[in-house]
Amino acid sequence: MLKKTSRTFYIPISSLDLGLREAVTSAYLCMRAIDEIEDHDELTNQLKVELLLGVHEAFQSPHIIEATQKLLSPYGGVLPEVSMQLDEWALLCPSSATSIVYHYIAKMSLQMADWVQNGWSIHTEEDLDRYTYSVAGMVGEMLSELWMWHDGTQSDLTKAVAFGRGLQAVNILRNREEDLKRGVDFFPDGWGFKEMQQYTRRNLQLADSYIADLKEGPALKFCKIPLALAHATVNLIAVGGNKLTRDAVLKIVSRVSG
Protein backbone atom coordinates (compact mmCIF):
# COMPACT_ATOMS: atom_id res chain seq x y z
CA MET A 1 0.00 0.00 0.00
CA LEU A 2 2.92 2.29 0.76
CA LYS A 3 4.36 1.71 -2.71
CA LYS A 4 0.92 2.26 -4.25
CA THR A 5 0.33 5.59 -2.50
CA SER A 6 3.72 7.32 -2.54
CA ARG A 7 6.76 6.97 -4.72
CA THR A 8 8.45 9.78 -2.77
CA PHE A 9 8.13 8.18 0.66
CA TYR A 10 8.18 4.46 -0.18
CA ILE A 11 11.97 4.35 -0.57
CA PRO A 12 13.03 6.27 2.57
CA ILE A 13 10.40 4.60 4.77
CA SER A 14 11.23 1.08 3.64
CA SER A 15 14.90 1.55 4.53
CA LEU A 16 14.25 2.73 8.12
CA ASP A 17 15.32 0.65 11.15
CA LEU A 18 12.90 -1.95 12.45
CA GLY A 19 10.40 -0.39 14.87
CA LEU A 20 10.87 3.10 13.48
CA ARG A 21 9.84 1.78 10.07
CA GLU A 22 6.54 0.44 11.43
CA ALA A 23 5.82 3.66 13.34
CA VAL A 24 6.44 5.90 10.32
CA THR A 25 4.55 3.53 7.98
CA SER A 26 1.59 3.52 10.35
CA ALA A 27 1.59 7.32 10.57
CA TYR A 28 2.05 7.83 6.83
CA LEU A 29 -0.77 5.46 5.84
CA CYS A 30 -3.15 6.81 8.51
CA MET A 31 -2.49 10.35 7.29
CA ARG A 32 -2.90 9.25 3.69
CA ALA A 33 -6.21 7.64 4.65
CA ILE A 34 -7.61 10.88 6.08
CA ASP A 35 -6.09 12.96 3.28
CA GLU A 36 -8.10 10.89 0.79
CA ILE A 37 -11.25 11.76 2.74
CA GLU A 38 -10.40 15.48 2.71
CA ASP A 39 -9.66 15.47 -1.06
CA HIS A 40 -12.47 13.13 -2.16
CA ASP A 41 -14.32 14.18 -5.33
CA GLU A 42 -17.68 12.61 -4.54
CA LEU A 43 -18.22 13.15 -0.81
CA THR A 44 -20.15 16.22 0.30
CA ASN A 45 -18.24 18.63 2.51
CA GLN A 46 -20.69 17.88 5.32
CA LEU A 47 -19.89 14.15 5.15
CA LYS A 48 -16.15 14.86 4.97
CA VAL A 49 -16.42 16.93 8.16
CA GLU A 50 -18.43 14.16 9.90
CA LEU A 51 -15.90 11.49 8.93
CA LEU A 52 -12.84 13.58 9.84
CA LEU A 53 -14.34 14.49 13.22
CA GLY A 54 -15.18 10.81 13.68
CA VAL A 55 -11.53 9.88 13.05
CA HIS A 56 -10.47 12.59 15.51
CA GLU A 57 -12.69 11.04 18.19
CA ALA A 58 -11.68 7.46 17.33
CA PHE A 59 -7.97 8.19 17.70
CA GLN A 60 -8.56 9.65 21.13
CA SER A 61 -10.60 6.70 22.36
CA PRO A 62 -9.33 3.45 23.91
CA HIS A 63 -11.34 1.49 21.30
CA ILE A 64 -9.73 2.98 18.24
CA ILE A 65 -10.05 -0.11 15.99
CA GLU A 66 -13.76 -0.71 16.64
CA ALA A 67 -14.49 3.02 16.40
CA THR A 68 -12.79 3.46 12.99
CA GLN A 69 -14.40 0.29 11.59
CA LYS A 70 -17.85 1.42 12.68
CA LEU A 71 -17.27 4.92 11.30
CA LEU A 72 -15.97 3.91 7.86
CA SER A 73 -17.72 0.60 7.08
CA PRO A 74 -20.80 2.24 5.47
CA TYR A 75 -18.55 3.93 2.87
CA GLY A 76 -16.72 0.90 1.45
CA GLY A 77 -18.12 1.58 -1.98
CA VAL A 78 -16.93 5.18 -2.08
CA LEU A 79 -13.71 5.51 -0.12
CA PRO A 80 -10.38 4.18 -1.46
CA GLU A 81 -8.76 1.09 0.02
CA VAL A 82 -6.15 3.11 1.93
CA SER A 83 -8.93 4.91 3.85
CA MET A 84 -10.99 1.79 4.47
CA GLN A 85 -7.98 0.07 6.06
CA LEU A 86 -7.34 2.86 8.55
CA ASP A 87 -7.74 0.44 11.48
CA GLU A 88 -5.00 -1.80 10.02
CA TRP A 89 -2.58 1.11 9.66
CA ALA A 90 -3.26 2.13 13.27
CA LEU A 91 -2.44 -1.42 14.42
CA LEU A 92 0.93 -1.35 12.63
CA CYS A 93 2.31 1.20 15.10
CA PRO A 94 4.55 -0.19 17.88
CA SER A 95 2.68 0.25 21.18
CA SER A 96 5.38 2.48 22.70
CA ALA A 97 4.95 4.98 19.82
CA THR A 98 1.14 5.06 19.64
CA SER A 99 0.87 8.06 21.98
CA ILE A 100 2.89 10.12 19.46
CA VAL A 101 1.33 8.82 16.24
CA TYR A 102 -2.30 8.74 17.40
CA HIS A 103 -2.00 12.25 18.85
CA TYR A 104 -1.00 13.65 15.46
CA ILE A 105 -3.62 11.66 13.51
CA ALA A 106 -6.32 13.04 15.84
CA LYS A 107 -4.94 16.57 15.58
CA MET A 108 -4.63 16.45 11.79
CA SER A 109 -8.16 15.11 11.24
CA LEU A 110 -9.60 17.84 13.48
CA GLN A 111 -7.74 20.59 11.59
CA MET A 112 -8.63 19.08 8.21
CA ALA A 113 -12.30 19.09 9.24
CA ASP A 114 -11.96 22.83 9.97
CA TRP A 115 -10.43 23.47 6.53
CA VAL A 116 -13.23 21.56 4.79
CA GLN A 117 -15.81 23.43 6.86
CA ASN A 118 -14.51 26.85 5.86
CA GLY A 119 -13.94 25.90 2.21
CA TRP A 120 -10.12 25.96 2.30
CA SER A 121 -10.31 29.72 2.54
CA ILE A 122 -6.77 31.12 2.07
CA HIS A 123 -6.31 34.85 1.62
CA THR A 124 -3.07 35.73 3.41
CA GLU A 125 0.35 34.18 3.95
CA GLU A 126 -0.73 33.50 7.57
CA ASP A 127 -3.68 31.45 6.23
CA LEU A 128 -1.30 29.53 3.97
CA ASP A 129 1.04 28.91 6.93
CA ARG A 130 -1.88 27.55 8.97
CA TYR A 131 -2.96 25.27 6.12
CA THR A 132 0.51 23.93 5.35
CA TYR A 133 1.01 23.32 9.09
CA SER A 134 -2.28 21.37 9.32
CA VAL A 135 -1.48 18.96 6.50
CA ALA A 136 2.33 18.76 6.57
CA GLY A 137 4.11 20.95 9.12
CA MET A 138 2.76 18.84 11.95
CA VAL A 139 4.10 15.75 10.13
CA GLY A 140 7.56 17.28 10.55
CA GLU A 141 6.87 17.73 14.27
CA MET A 142 5.66 14.15 14.60
CA LEU A 143 8.75 12.81 12.82
CA SER A 144 10.98 14.79 15.18
CA GLU A 145 9.22 13.17 18.13
CA LEU A 146 9.63 9.74 16.52
CA TRP A 147 13.38 10.30 15.96
CA MET A 148 13.67 11.10 19.67
CA TRP A 149 11.53 8.07 20.62
CA HIS A 150 13.59 5.72 18.46
CA ASP A 151 17.18 6.59 19.37
CA GLY A 152 17.24 9.92 21.19
CA THR A 153 17.97 11.98 18.04
CA GLN A 154 17.34 15.64 18.82
CA SER A 155 16.08 18.12 16.24
CA ASP A 156 14.69 21.63 15.93
CA LEU A 157 10.87 21.57 15.99
CA THR A 158 10.47 24.93 14.21
CA LYS A 159 12.68 23.76 11.37
CA ALA A 160 10.85 20.40 11.41
CA VAL A 161 7.62 22.29 10.65
CA ALA A 162 9.36 24.08 7.75
CA PHE A 163 10.51 20.68 6.43
CA GLY A 164 6.89 19.49 6.18
CA ARG A 165 5.65 22.87 5.01
CA GLY A 166 8.24 23.07 2.22
CA LEU A 167 7.29 19.64 0.86
CA GLN A 168 3.60 20.61 0.91
CA ALA A 169 4.30 23.92 -0.85
CA VAL A 170 5.95 21.96 -3.67
CA ASN A 171 2.72 19.94 -4.02
CA ILE A 172 0.68 23.16 -4.09
CA LEU A 173 2.85 24.47 -6.95
CA ARG A 174 2.70 21.17 -8.81
CA ASN A 175 -1.06 20.64 -8.43
CA ARG A 176 -2.08 24.23 -9.17
CA GLU A 177 -4.25 23.45 -12.21
CA GLU A 178 -5.98 20.43 -10.67
CA ASP A 179 -6.76 22.37 -7.49
CA LEU A 180 -8.29 25.27 -9.41
CA LYS A 181 -10.39 22.82 -11.45
CA ARG A 182 -11.92 21.48 -8.23
CA GLY A 183 -12.50 25.03 -7.02
CA VAL A 184 -9.73 25.28 -4.42
CA ASP A 185 -7.10 28.02 -4.49
CA PHE A 186 -4.20 27.68 -2.06
CA PHE A 187 -2.43 30.82 -3.34
CA PRO A 188 -2.94 33.86 -1.06
CA ASP A 189 -4.66 36.88 -2.64
CA GLY A 190 -2.45 38.57 -5.21
CA TRP A 191 0.10 35.73 -5.32
CA GLY A 192 1.32 34.21 -8.55
CA PHE A 193 3.83 31.42 -9.20
CA LYS A 194 6.72 33.75 -8.31
CA GLU A 195 5.48 34.42 -4.78
CA MET A 196 4.57 30.79 -4.15
CA GLN A 197 8.00 29.69 -5.37
CA GLN A 198 9.65 32.16 -2.98
CA TYR A 199 7.53 30.82 -0.10
CA THR A 200 8.47 27.26 -1.06
CA ARG A 201 12.20 27.95 -1.35
CA ARG A 202 12.21 29.83 1.96
CA ASN A 203 10.77 26.80 3.74
CA LEU A 204 13.04 24.38 1.89
CA GLN A 205 16.05 26.43 3.04
CA LEU A 206 14.91 26.00 6.64
CA ALA A 207 14.44 22.30 5.89
CA ASP A 208 18.07 22.15 4.65
CA SER A 209 19.10 23.65 7.97
CA TYR A 210 16.89 21.11 9.82
CA ILE A 211 18.67 18.15 8.27
CA ALA A 212 22.11 19.78 8.56
CA ASP A 213 21.61 19.66 12.35
CA LEU A 214 20.68 15.95 12.43
CA LYS A 215 23.26 13.42 13.55
CA GLU A 216 24.18 10.51 11.26
CA GLY A 217 21.49 7.87 11.48
CA PRO A 218 18.03 6.87 10.24
CA ALA A 219 16.45 10.33 10.66
CA LEU A 220 19.04 12.02 8.43
CA LYS A 221 18.94 9.19 5.89
CA PHE A 222 15.15 9.44 5.75
CA CYS A 223 14.88 13.24 5.40
CA LYS A 224 17.51 13.63 2.69
CA ILE A 225 15.46 11.89 -0.01
CA PRO A 226 12.13 13.79 0.01
CA LEU A 227 14.01 17.05 0.49
CA ALA A 228 16.28 16.45 -2.51
CA LEU A 229 13.22 15.52 -4.61
CA ALA A 230 11.41 18.68 -3.44
CA HIS A 231 14.35 20.92 -4.44
CA ALA A 232 14.57 19.21 -7.85
CA THR A 233 10.80 19.58 -8.41
CA VAL A 234 10.84 23.33 -7.59
CA ASN A 235 13.74 23.82 -10.00
CA LEU A 236 11.82 21.91 -12.66
CA ILE A 237 8.64 23.98 -12.08
CA ALA A 238 10.69 27.18 -12.30
CA VAL A 239 11.61 26.28 -15.90
CA GLY A 240 8.09 25.25 -16.88
CA GLY A 241 8.14 21.53 -16.04
CA ASN A 242 5.89 19.79 -13.53
CA LYS A 243 6.77 16.24 -12.52
CA LEU A 244 10.13 14.51 -12.20
CA THR A 245 10.50 11.45 -14.41
CA ARG A 246 10.93 8.07 -12.75
CA ASP A 247 14.51 8.03 -14.04
CA ALA A 248 15.23 11.46 -12.50
CA VAL A 249 13.76 10.30 -9.17
CA LEU A 250 15.94 7.16 -9.11
CA LYS A 251 19.07 9.19 -9.96
CA ILE A 252 18.40 11.65 -7.13
CA VAL A 253 17.67 8.84 -4.67
CA SER A 254 20.90 7.01 -5.50
CA ARG A 255 22.89 10.26 -5.31
CA VAL A 256 21.64 11.22 -1.83
CA SER A 257 21.64 7.66 -0.51
CA GLY A 258 25.18 6.96 -1.66
C-alpha positions in Angstrom: 0.0 0.0 0.0 2.9 2.3 0.8 4.4 1.7 -2.7 0.9 2.3 -4.2 0.3 5.6 -2.5 3.7 7.3 -2.5 6.8 7.0 -4.7 8.4 9.8 -2.8 8.1 8.2 0.7 8.2 4.5 -0.2 12.0 4.4 -0.6 13.0 6.3 2.6 10.4 4.6 4.8 11.2 1.1 3.6 14.9 1.5 4.5 14.3 2.7 8.1 15.3 0.7 11.1 12.9 -2.0 12.4 10.4 -0.4 14.9 10.9 3.1 13.5 9.8 1.8 10.1 6.5 0.4 11.4 5.8 3.7 13.3 6.4 5.9 10.3 4.6 3.5 8.0 1.6 3.5 10.3 1.6 7.3 10.6 2.1 7.8 6.8 -0.8 5.5 5.8 -3.2 6.8 8.5 -2.5 10.3 7.3 -2.9 9.2 3.7 -6.2 7.6 4.6 -7.6 10.9 6.1 -6.1 13.0 3.3 -8.1 10.9 0.8 -11.3 11.8 2.7 -10.4 15.5 2.7 -9.7 15.5 -1.1 -12.5 13.1 -2.2 -14.3 14.2 -5.3 -17.7 12.6 -4.5 -18.2 13.1 -0.8 -20.1 16.2 0.3 -18.2 18.6 2.5 -20.7 17.9 5.3 -19.9 14.2 5.1 -16.2 14.9 5.0 -16.4 16.9 8.2 -18.4 14.2 9.9 -15.9 11.5 8.9 -12.8 13.6 9.8 -14.3 14.5 13.2 -15.2 10.8 13.7 -11.5 9.9 13.1 -10.5 12.6 15.5 -12.7 11.0 18.2 -11.7 7.5 17.3 -8.0 8.2 17.7 -8.6 9.7 21.1 -10.6 6.7 22.4 -9.3 3.5 23.9 -11.3 1.5 21.3 -9.7 3.0 18.2 -10.1 -0.1 16.0 -13.8 -0.7 16.6 -14.5 3.0 16.4 -12.8 3.5 13.0 -14.4 0.3 11.6 -17.9 1.4 12.7 -17.3 4.9 11.3 -16.0 3.9 7.9 -17.7 0.6 7.1 -20.8 2.2 5.5 -18.5 3.9 2.9 -16.7 0.9 1.5 -18.1 1.6 -2.0 -16.9 5.2 -2.1 -13.7 5.5 -0.1 -10.4 4.2 -1.5 -8.8 1.1 0.0 -6.2 3.1 1.9 -8.9 4.9 3.8 -11.0 1.8 4.5 -8.0 0.1 6.1 -7.3 2.9 8.6 -7.7 0.4 11.5 -5.0 -1.8 10.0 -2.6 1.1 9.7 -3.3 2.1 13.3 -2.4 -1.4 14.4 0.9 -1.3 12.6 2.3 1.2 15.1 4.5 -0.2 17.9 2.7 0.3 21.2 5.4 2.5 22.7 5.0 5.0 19.8 1.1 5.1 19.6 0.9 8.1 22.0 2.9 10.1 19.5 1.3 8.8 16.2 -2.3 8.7 17.4 -2.0 12.2 18.9 -1.0 13.6 15.5 -3.6 11.7 13.5 -6.3 13.0 15.8 -4.9 16.6 15.6 -4.6 16.5 11.8 -8.2 15.1 11.2 -9.6 17.8 13.5 -7.7 20.6 11.6 -8.6 19.1 8.2 -12.3 19.1 9.2 -12.0 22.8 10.0 -10.4 23.5 6.5 -13.2 21.6 4.8 -15.8 23.4 6.9 -14.5 26.8 5.9 -13.9 25.9 2.2 -10.1 26.0 2.3 -10.3 29.7 2.5 -6.8 31.1 2.1 -6.3 34.9 1.6 -3.1 35.7 3.4 0.4 34.2 4.0 -0.7 33.5 7.6 -3.7 31.5 6.2 -1.3 29.5 4.0 1.0 28.9 6.9 -1.9 27.5 9.0 -3.0 25.3 6.1 0.5 23.9 5.4 1.0 23.3 9.1 -2.3 21.4 9.3 -1.5 19.0 6.5 2.3 18.8 6.6 4.1 21.0 9.1 2.8 18.8 11.9 4.1 15.7 10.1 7.6 17.3 10.6 6.9 17.7 14.3 5.7 14.2 14.6 8.8 12.8 12.8 11.0 14.8 15.2 9.2 13.2 18.1 9.6 9.7 16.5 13.4 10.3 16.0 13.7 11.1 19.7 11.5 8.1 20.6 13.6 5.7 18.5 17.2 6.6 19.4 17.2 9.9 21.2 18.0 12.0 18.0 17.3 15.6 18.8 16.1 18.1 16.2 14.7 21.6 15.9 10.9 21.6 16.0 10.5 24.9 14.2 12.7 23.8 11.4 10.8 20.4 11.4 7.6 22.3 10.7 9.4 24.1 7.7 10.5 20.7 6.4 6.9 19.5 6.2 5.6 22.9 5.0 8.2 23.1 2.2 7.3 19.6 0.9 3.6 20.6 0.9 4.3 23.9 -0.8 6.0 22.0 -3.7 2.7 19.9 -4.0 0.7 23.2 -4.1 2.8 24.5 -6.9 2.7 21.2 -8.8 -1.1 20.6 -8.4 -2.1 24.2 -9.2 -4.3 23.4 -12.2 -6.0 20.4 -10.7 -6.8 22.4 -7.5 -8.3 25.3 -9.4 -10.4 22.8 -11.5 -11.9 21.5 -8.2 -12.5 25.0 -7.0 -9.7 25.3 -4.4 -7.1 28.0 -4.5 -4.2 27.7 -2.1 -2.4 30.8 -3.3 -2.9 33.9 -1.1 -4.7 36.9 -2.6 -2.5 38.6 -5.2 0.1 35.7 -5.3 1.3 34.2 -8.6 3.8 31.4 -9.2 6.7 33.7 -8.3 5.5 34.4 -4.8 4.6 30.8 -4.2 8.0 29.7 -5.4 9.6 32.2 -3.0 7.5 30.8 -0.1 8.5 27.3 -1.1 12.2 27.9 -1.3 12.2 29.8 2.0 10.8 26.8 3.7 13.0 24.4 1.9 16.0 26.4 3.0 14.9 26.0 6.6 14.4 22.3 5.9 18.1 22.2 4.7 19.1 23.6 8.0 16.9 21.1 9.8 18.7 18.1 8.3 22.1 19.8 8.6 21.6 19.7 12.3 20.7 16.0 12.4 23.3 13.4 13.5 24.2 10.5 11.3 21.5 7.9 11.5 18.0 6.9 10.2 16.5 10.3 10.7 19.0 12.0 8.4 18.9 9.2 5.9 15.2 9.4 5.8 14.9 13.2 5.4 17.5 13.6 2.7 15.5 11.9 0.0 12.1 13.8 0.0 14.0 17.1 0.5 16.3 16.5 -2.5 13.2 15.5 -4.6 11.4 18.7 -3.4 14.3 20.9 -4.4 14.6 19.2 -7.8 10.8 19.6 -8.4 10.8 23.3 -7.6 13.7 23.8 -10.0 11.8 21.9 -12.7 8.6 24.0 -12.1 10.7 27.2 -12.3 11.6 26.3 -15.9 8.1 25.2 -16.9 8.1 21.5 -16.0 5.9 19.8 -13.5 6.8 16.2 -12.5 10.1 14.5 -12.2 10.5 11.4 -14.4 10.9 8.1 -12.7 14.5 8.0 -14.0 15.2 11.5 -12.5 13.8 10.3 -9.2 15.9 7.2 -9.1 19.1 9.2 -10.0 18.4 11.6 -7.1 17.7 8.8 -4.7 20.9 7.0 -5.5 22.9 10.3 -5.3 21.6 11.2 -1.8 21.6 7.7 -0.5 25.2 7.0 -1.7 
